[in-house]
């Protein structure tokens, strides 16, 4: 997944995470709507139903081929203020983390930690 998706991962606050999968809160002014992106190797498919978002090739869906060399499996979905992401192996957008009920214990300890604080960028 590239940085051109509908979610700014740095603005997500982690609620729960286990290794390369996480759920978070996206409390921004542009959180209305739903969007998602899933990929297997270089084949990706995305959907976006957000106000003001550019049209994708097939109405709100679009296939895409990206060989960015990151992960074998990528998934990202957002609906209103809820975000779920996963990658295998972890990548820049889905860092390795362990968070239980909003309390992050790895790679940094804290409560309601923003994802930008644990991302390697």
C-alpha positions as CSV (number, residue, x, y, z in Angstrom):
1,X,0.0,0.0,0.0
2,X,1.3,3.4,-0.8
3,X,1.0,6.7,0.8
4,X,-1.7,7.7,-1.7
5,X,-4.6,5.9,0.1
6,X,-7.5,7.5,1.8
7,X,-6.1,7.2,5.3
8,X,-3.3,9.2,6.9
9,X,-1.9,6.5,9.2
10,X,0.0,9.0,11.3
11,X,-3.4,10.4,12.5
12,X,-4.7,7.0,13.7
13,X,-4.8,6.3,17.4
14,X,-4.3,2.7,18.2
15,X,-7.1,0.9,20.1
16,X,-5.9,-2.7,19.7
17,X,-3.0,-4.3,17.8
18,X,-1.4,-7.7,17.6
19,X,1.8,-8.0,15.6
20,X,1.0,-6.9,12.0
21,X,-2.7,-6.2,12.5
22,X,-4.4,-3.3,14.3
23,X,-7.5,-1.4,14.8
24,X,-7.6,2.3,15.6
25,X,-9.6,5.5,15.9
26,X,-9.4,8.1,13.1
27,X,-10.8,11.2,14.6
28,X,-10.2,13.7,11.8
29,X,-12.4,16.1,9.9
30,X,-12.2,13.9,6.8
31,X,-13.3,10.7,8.5
32,X,-16.8,10.6,6.9
33,X,-17.4,7.8,4.5
34,X,-15.8,4.4,3.9
35,X,-12.7,3.3,2.0
36,X,-10.5,0.3,1.7
37,X,-7.6,-1.2,0.0
38,X,-6.5,-4.8,-0.2
39,X,-3.6,-6.4,-2.0
40,X,-2.0,-9.7,-2.6
41,X,1.6,-9.4,-3.9
42,X,1.3,-6.7,-6.7
43,X,-2.4,-7.0,-7.3
44,X,-4.5,-4.4,-5.4
45,X,-8.1,-3.4,-5.3
46,X,-9.5,-0.4,-3.7
47,X,-12.8,1.2,-3.0
48,X,-13.7,4.7,-1.8
49,X,-17.1,6.1,-0.9
50,X,-16.0,9.4,0.7
51,X,-17.3,12.9,-0.1
52,X,-14.9,14.7,-2.4
53,X,-12.8,11.7,-3.2
54,X,-11.7,11.2,-6.8
55,X,-13.5,8.6,-8.9
56,X,-12.0,5.2,-9.3
57,X,-12.1,3.4,-12.6
58,X,-15.3,1.4,-11.9
59,X,-17.5,3.9,-10.0
60,X,-16.2,3.5,-6.4
61,X,-13.9,0.5,-7.0
62,X,-10.7,0.1,-8.8
63,X,-8.1,-2.6,-9.5
64,X,-4.5,-1.6,-9.5
65,X,-1.1,-3.2,-10.1
66,X,1.6,-1.9,-7.8
67,X,5.0,-3.7,-7.4
68,X,6.2,-1.7,-4.5
69,X,8.0,-4.7,-2.9
70,X,6.6,-4.2,0.5
71,X,4.3,-7.0,1.8
72,X,2.7,-10.1,0.4
73,X,-0.6,-9.3,1.9
74,X,-2.0,-5.8,2.7
75,X,-5.5,-4.9,3.9
76,X,-6.8,-1.5,5.0
77,X,-10.4,-0.5,5.7
78,X,-12.0,2.5,7.2
79,X,-15.6,3.4,8.0
80,X,-16.2,6.7,9.7
81,X,-13.8,6.9,12.6
82,X,-12.8,3.2,12.7
83,X,-9.7,1.9,10.9
84,X,-8.4,-1.6,10.6
85,X,-5.1,-2.5,8.9
86,X,-3.0,-5.6,8.5
87,X,0.1,-6.6,6.5
88,X,2.2,-9.7,6.2
89,X,5.0,-9.0,6.8
90,X,4.6,-5.6,8.5
91,X,5.5,-2.6,6.5
92,X,5.7,1.2,6.8
93,X,1.9,1.7,7.0
94,X,1.3,-1.3,9.4
95,X,4.1,-1.3,12.0
96,X,4.6,-4.2,14.5
97,X,2.7,-3.3,17.6
98,X,1.0,-4.8,20.6
99,X,-1.9,-2.8,22.1
100,X,-4.7,-3.9,24.4
101,X,-7.7,-1.7,25.1
102,X,-5.8,1.4,24.1
103,X,-2.7,0.6,26.1
104,X,0.3,0.0,23.9
105,X,3.0,-2.2,25.3
106,X,5.2,-2.6,22.3
107,X,7.3,-1.0,20.7
108,X,6.5,1.9,23.1
109,X,4.5,2.0,26.3
110,X,1.6,4.4,26.5
111,X,-2.1,4.9,26.5
112,X,-3.9,6.1,23.3
113,X,-0.6,6.2,21.4
114,X,-0.9,7.8,17.9
115,X,0.4,5.5,15.2
116,X,2.9,8.1,14.1
117,X,4.8,7.6,17.3
118,X,5.6,4.0,16.5
119,X,6.0,4.2,12.7
120,X,9.4,4.0,11.1
121,X,9.4,7.0,8.8
